[in-house]
Amino acid sequence: MHRRMFSGVAGLLALAAAGSSRAQTASPAAALLGRWTVDLRPSPDAAPALQELLITRVTDELKFEGSFYGAPVSQARINTRWGAVRIAFVTADASGPYHHSAVLREGRLEGLSNSTGRDFLAYWSAVK
């Protein structure tokens, strides 16, 4: 009886620990939720060129949903394993796909966008 009860308690503790670690993994990524103002200026001395990144949902599988520059994001992934929240996602327009990535540091996203159709790589930064 005690062995079976111990086994049941151990199982519950294991489930609680698994849920706790999953919550800890997702917790830093939750900081991504919301409206971000993205500055896409082509050079450091250019005037700001502002667009919106909207992150509407972050899932337990470290994926997210939203839109960027008015286009829905696809293939959106989050990585929290290297001491920071990092994201990658794809958008598209008539010229083709754009592959984006960014890292969240001190409440600010710093990112890159690679346009395969228009043949450029752009740096961008964003704040909520």
MARKEMI-115659 format. One line per 5 residues: number of its first residue (from 0); their letters; for each residue x, y, z of N, C-alpha, C. Coordinates in nm, 2 decimals, decimal comma. Example, Ala and Ser with C-alpha at 12.3 -4.5 7.8 and 13.67 -1.06 7.14 Angstrom:
BEGIN
0) AS) 1,32:-0,57:0,78:1,23:-0,45:0,78:1,32:-0,33:0,78  1,28:-0,22:0,71:1,37:-0,11:0,71:1,29:0,00:0,79;
//
This chain:
BEGIN
0) MHRRM) 0,08:-0,12:0,00:0,00:0,00:0,00:0,09:0,13:0,00  0,18:0,13:0,09:0,27:0,25:0,10:0,35:0,27:-0,03  0,40:0,15:-0,09:0,47:0,16:-0,21:0,39:0,22:-0,32  0,26:0,18:-0,33:0,17:0,23:-0,44:0,15:0,38:-0,41  0,12:0,41:-0,29:0,10:0,55:-0,25:0,22:0,64:-0,29;
5) FSGVA) 0,34:0,59:-0,25:0,46:0,66:-0,28:0,48:0,68:-0,43  0,45:0,57:-0,50:0,46:0,58:-0,65:0,36:0,68:-0,71  0,24:0,69:-0,65:0,15:0,79:-0,70:0,19:0,93:-0,67  0,25:0,95:-0,55:0,30:1,09:-0,51:0,42:1,12:-0,59  0,51:1,03:-0,62:0,62:1,05:-0,70:0,58:1,09:-0,84;
10) GLLAL) 0,48:1,03:-0,89:0,43:1,06:-1,03:0,37:1,20:-1,03  0,29:1,24:-0,92:0,24:1,37:-0,92:0,35:1,48:-0,91  0,45:1,45:-0,83:0,56:1,54:-0,82:0,63:1,56:-0,95  0,65:1,45:-1,03:0,71:1,45:-1,16:0,63:1,54:-1,25  0,50:1,52:-1,25:0,41:1,60:-1,34:0,42:1,74:-1,30;
15) AAAGS) 0,42:1,77:-1,17:0,43:1,91:-1,13:0,56:1,98:-1,17  0,67:1,90:-1,16:0,80:1,95:-1,20:0,80:1,97:-1,35  0,74:1,88:-1,43:0,74:1,90:-1,58:0,66:2,02:-1,61  0,55:2,04:-1,55:0,47:2,16:-1,58:0,54:2,29:-1,54  0,61:2,28:-1,42:0,68:2,40:-1,38:0,79:2,43:-1,47;
20) SRAQT) 0,87:2,33:-1,52:0,98:2,36:-1,62:0,92:2,41:-1,75  0,81:2,36:-1,79:0,74:2,41:-1,91:0,70:2,56:-1,89  0,64:2,59:-1,78:0,60:2,73:-1,75:0,72:2,82:-1,75  0,84:2,77:-1,69:0,96:2,85:-1,68:1,01:2,88:-1,82  1,00:2,78:-1,91:1,05:2,79:-2,05:0,97:2,90:-2,12;
25) ASPAA) 0,83:2,89:-2,10:0,75:2,98:-2,18:0,74:3,12:-2,12  0,78:3,13:-1,99:0,77:3,26:-1,92:0,85:3,37:-1,98  0,98:3,35:-2,01:1,05:3,46:-2,07:0,99:3,50:-2,21  0,94:3,40:-2,28:0,89:3,43:-2,42:0,76:3,51:-2,41  0,69:3,51:-2,30:0,57:3,58:-2,28:0,59:3,73:-2,30;
30) ALLGR) 0,71:3,77:-2,27:0,75:3,92:-2,29:0,74:3,96:-2,43  0,73:3,87:-2,52:0,71:3,91:-2,66:0,57:3,96:-2,70  0,47:3,92:-2,62:0,33:3,95:-2,65:0,31:4,10:-2,66  0,24:4,14:-2,76:0,20:4,28:-2,77:0,24:4,34:-2,90  0,22:4,48:-2,90:0,25:4,56:-3,02:0,39:4,62:-3,01;
35) WTVDL) 0,47:4,59:-3,11:0,60:4,64:-3,12:0,61:4,75:-3,23  0,68:4,86:-3,20:0,70:4,96:-3,31:0,84:4,93:-3,36  0,85:4,89:-3,49:0,97:4,85:-3,55:1,03:4,96:-3,64  1,16:4,99:-3,61:1,22:5,09:-3,69:1,31:5,02:-3,80  1,26:5,04:-3,93:1,33:4,97:-4,04:1,41:5,07:-4,12;
40) RPSPD) 1,47:5,18:-4,06:1,54:5,27:-4,14:1,66:5,21:-4,21  1,69:5,25:-4,34:1,79:5,18:-4,42:1,93:5,21:-4,38  1,96:5,31:-4,30:2,09:5,34:-4,25:2,08:5,42:-4,12  2,18:5,42:-4,04:2,18:5,48:-3,91:2,14:5,63:-3,91  2,18:5,70:-4,02:2,15:5,84:-4,03:2,02:5,88:-4,10;
45) AAPAL) 1,94:5,77:-4,14:1,82:5,80:-4,21:1,71:5,82:-4,11  1,60:5,89:-4,15:1,48:5,91:-4,07:1,42:5,78:-4,03  1,35:5,77:-3,92:1,28:5,64:-3,88:1,18:5,60:-3,98  1,17:5,47:-4,01:1,07:5,41:-4,10:1,00:5,31:-4,02  0,89:5,35:-3,96:0,82:5,27:-3,86:0,71:5,18:-3,92;
50) QELLI) 0,71:5,05:-3,86:0,61:4,95:-3,90:0,57:4,88:-3,77  0,47:4,80:-3,77:0,42:4,73:-3,66:0,45:4,58:-3,66  0,50:4,53:-3,55:0,51:4,38:-3,53:0,41:4,35:-3,42  0,31:4,27:-3,45:0,21:4,23:-3,35:0,23:4,08:-3,32  0,25:4,06:-3,19:0,26:3,92:-3,15:0,14:3,89:-3,06;
55) TRVTD) 0,05:3,81:-3,11:-0,08:3,79:-3,04:-0,09:3,66:-2,96  0,00:3,57:-2,98:0,00:3,44:-2,90:0,13:3,38:-2,90  0,17:3,33:-2,78:0,29:3,25:-2,76:0,25:3,11:-2,71  0,29:3,00:-2,77:0,24:2,87:-2,73:0,35:2,80:-2,65  0,30:2,69:-2,58:0,39:2,61:-2,50:0,50:2,54:-2,58;
60) ELKFE) 0,48:2,53:-2,71:0,58:2,46:-2,80:0,68:2,57:-2,85  0,68:2,68:-2,79:0,77:2,79:-2,82:0,76:2,83:-2,97  0,63:2,86:-3,00:0,60:2,91:-3,13:0,51:3,04:-3,10  0,49:3,12:-3,20:0,41:3,24:-3,18:0,33:3,27:-3,31  0,23:3,36:-3,29:0,14:3,40:-3,40:0,14:3,55:-3,40;
65) GSFYG) 0,11:3,61:-3,51:0,10:3,75:-3,52:0,12:3,80:-3,66  0,16:3,93:-3,68:0,18:3,99:-3,81:0,29:4,09:-3,80  0,35:4,11:-3,92:0,47:4,20:-3,93:0,45:4,28:-4,06  0,45:4,41:-4,05:0,44:4,49:-4,17:0,31:4,46:-4,25  0,21:4,43:-4,17:0,08:4,40:-4,23:0,06:4,26:-4,28;
70) APVSQ) 0,16:4,18:-4,28:0,15:4,04:-4,33:0,16:3,94:-4,22  0,08:3,83:-4,23:0,08:3,73:-4,12:0,22:3,66:-4,11  0,26:3,63:-3,99:0,39:3,56:-3,97:0,36:3,41:-3,99  0,46:3,34:-4,04:0,45:3,19:-4,05:0,58:3,13:-4,00  0,58:3,00:-3,98:0,70:2,93:-3,93:0,77:3,01:-3,82;
75) ARINT) 0,69:3,06:-3,73:0,74:3,14:-3,62:0,79:3,05:-3,50  0,91:3,07:-3,46:0,98:2,99:-3,36:1,04:3,08:-3,25  1,05:3,03:-3,13:1,12:3,10:-3,02:1,22:3,00:-2,96  1,34:3,06:-2,93:1,44:2,98:-2,86:1,49:3,06:-2,74  1,48:2,99:-2,62:1,51:3,05:-2,50:1,63:2,98:-2,43;
80) RWGAV) 1,70:2,90:-2,50:1,80:2,81:-2,44:1,94:2,87:-2,43  1,96:2,99:-2,48:2,10:3,04:-2,48:2,11:3,17:-2,40  2,02:3,18:-2,30:2,03:3,30:-2,21:1,96:3,42:-2,26  1,88:3,41:-2,36:1,81:3,52:-2,42:1,69:3,47:-2,49  1,59:3,55:-2,52:1,48:3,51:-2,60:1,51:3,55:-2,74;
85) RIAFV) 1,51:3,45:-2,83:1,54:3,47:-2,97:1,42:3,42:-3,05  1,39:3,49:-3,16:1,28:3,45:-3,25:1,33:3,45:-3,39  1,25:3,37:-3,47:1,27:3,37:-3,62:1,13:3,34:-3,68  1,10:3,40:-3,79:0,97:3,39:-3,86:0,98:3,43:-4,00  0,88:3,40:-4,08:0,88:3,43:-4,22:0,75:3,51:-4,25;
90) TADAS) 0,76:3,61:-4,34:0,65:3,68:-4,40:0,67:3,68:-4,55  0,57:3,73:-4,62:0,59:3,73:-4,77:0,51:3,84:-4,83  0,55:3,89:-4,94:0,47:3,98:-5,02:0,49:3,94:-5,17  0,45:4,02:-5,26:0,45:3,98:-5,40:0,59:3,95:-5,45  0,69:4,01:-5,38:0,83:3,98:-5,43:0,89:3,85:-5,38;
95) GPYHH) 0,82:3,79:-5,28:0,87:3,66:-5,22:0,88:3,66:-5,07  0,95:3,56:-5,02:0,95:3,55:-4,87:1,06:3,65:-4,81  1,03:3,68:-4,68:1,12:3,75:-4,60:1,15:3,67:-4,48  1,28:3,64:-4,45:1,31:3,56:-4,33:1,37:3,66:-4,23  1,30:3,66:-4,11:1,33:3,75:-4,00:1,39:3,68:-3,88;
100) SAVLR) 1,48:3,74:-3,81:1,52:3,69:-3,68:1,55:3,81:-3,59  1,54:3,78:-3,46:1,56:3,89:-3,36:1,60:3,83:-3,22  1,66:3,91:-3,14:1,69:3,88:-3,00:1,63:3,99:-2,91  1,57:3,94:-2,80:1,51:4,04:-2,70:1,61:4,07:-2,60  1,65:4,20:-2,59:1,75:4,24:-2,49:1,70:4,37:-2,42;
105) EGRLE) 1,69:4,36:-2,29:1,64:4,48:-2,21:1,52:4,54:-2,27  1,42:4,46:-2,30:1,29:4,51:-2,35:1,29:4,56:-2,49  1,39:4,53:-2,56:1,41:4,58:-2,70:1,44:4,46:-2,79  1,38:4,45:-2,91:1,41:4,35:-3,01:1,51:4,41:-3,10  1,62:4,34:-3,14:1,71:4,37:-3,24:1,71:4,26:-3,34;
110) GLSNS) 1,68:4,30:-3,47:1,66:4,20:-3,57:1,72:4,22:-3,70  1,71:4,11:-3,78:1,75:4,12:-3,92:1,64:4,06:-4,01  1,62:4,12:-4,13:1,53:4,07:-4,23:1,60:4,04:-4,36  1,59:3,92:-4,41:1,65:3,88:-4,53:1,55:3,87:-4,64  1,55:3,96:-4,74:1,45:3,95:-4,85:1,52:3,87:-4,96;
115) TGRDF) 1,47:3,75:-4,99:1,52:3,68:-5,10:1,47:3,73:-5,24  1,36:3,79:-5,24:1,30:3,84:-5,37:1,36:3,97:-5,40  1,39:4,06:-5,30:1,44:4,19:-5,33:1,59:4,20:-5,31  1,65:4,09:-5,26:1,80:4,07:-5,25:1,86:4,18:-5,16  1,81:4,18:-5,03:1,87:4,27:-4,93:1,86:4,21:-4,79;
120) LAYWS) 1,95:4,25:-4,71:1,95:4,22:-4,56:1,94:4,35:-4,49  1,83:4,36:-4,40:1,81:4,48:-4,33:1,82:4,46:-4,18  1,88:4,55:-4,11:1,88:4,55:-3,96:1,76:4,63:-3,92  1,70:4,59:-3,80:1,59:4,66:-3,75:1,59:4,65:-3,59  1,52:4,75:-3,53:1,51:4,74:-3,38:1,36:4,78:-3,35;
125) AVK) 1,31:4,73:-3,23:1,17:4,75:-3,20:1,16:4,77:-3,05  1,06:4,85:-3,01:1,02:4,87:-2,87:0,87:4,86:-2,87  0,82:4,83:-2,75:0,67:4,82:-2,73:0,62:4,96:-2,71;
//
